[in-house]
Amino acid sequence: LLERLSVSASPWGRASAVAFPFLLNISTIPTVCIVLRQSLVSAGLRNQKALAVSIGAPLVLAVLLHTRSGFDTVFALVGRGTSVVVNFVVPVLLDRLSERAQRDAKY
């Protein structure tokens, strides 16, 4: 979709194709930092250390991946991975849970 928008005649399409990856990064990195910090604090790390790790690690990874072609590779792999989980793993899990619930309801 982004590829089609980037070559479209519409200036809005081209602008959105450029803006989407940027906005995705802007919103994803803080979310990862917050979740990582909460997880580290829950695991027993002190607040200051958890904050330093939760800000430093995603920042370093983002800079390394964004300044190289690695970002495109990671973006494609994550998209494929998410697609596989949503299309194949989740339906199987839901089917198993449904079968278990039906079996438990009979007894």
N, C-alpha and C positions, 0 to 999 in steps of 0.2 A: 504494500500500500504506500509506504513512504517513497519507494522508488517511482511509482506512478505519479505521486503528488509532486515529486521534485522535478519531473519533466513536463508537468502539465502547463497549459497556457495561462492558468489562473495564478495571479501573484499570491493569492491567499494560500493556494495549494503549495506553491514553492516555499512560502514563508513557514507554513506549518511543518513541512518536511525538514526544514532547518531547525525550527524551534523545538520540535518534539524531543529529540535526543537530549538537547540541552536542558529542557524542563524536567525530563525524566531523571537526569543526573542530579539536578538541583533538589528535587523532592525525595529521591531515594537515599542519598547519602545521609541526611539528617535522621531519617527513619531508621536506618541501619545503626547509626550511632546510639540512638535512644534505646533500641531493643538490645543491642550489645551491652550497653552500660547496665541496664536492668538485669540482664542475665549474669553479668560478672558480679554485681552486688549480691544477687540471690545466691551465687556460688560461694560467697564469702570474701570477696575482694573488697578492700576498703574503698570508700567513695572516690578519693583522689586518684588512686591507681586505676580504678575502673573507668573514671572519666578520661584519664590520659590515654588508656588503651583504646577506649571506644571512639575517641576522636582521632588518634594517631593512626591506628591500623586502617580504617576505611579511607582516610585521606591519602596515605602512602599508596595503598592499592589503587585508588582512583587516579592518582597522578601517573603511576606506572602504566596502568592499562589505557588511560586516555591519551597519553602522549605517544603511544605506539599502536601498531595495528592489532594489538592484543584486545583492545576494547571491542572491535568489530567481531572478533572471534568469540569472546566471552558473551557478547550480546546475542549472537546467533546460537551458541550452545545453550544458553539459559532459555531462550525462546523455544528451542527444540525440546529441552528437558521439561519445561512447563507444559508444553503441548502433549508430550508423551504421558506425563502424570495425569493431566486433566482428561485426556481422551482414552487412556487405557487402564491406568492404575485405579483411579477413583471409581469408575464403574464396577470394576471387579470387587473392590472393597465394599462398596454399597450393596452389591449383590450378596456377598458373604454375610454382611450384617443383617440384611433382610432375611436370608435363609435362617440364620441363627435366631432372629426374633420370632419368626414363624414357628420354628421348632420348639423354642421355649414357651411359646403361647399354647402349644398343644398339650404340654405336660403340666 
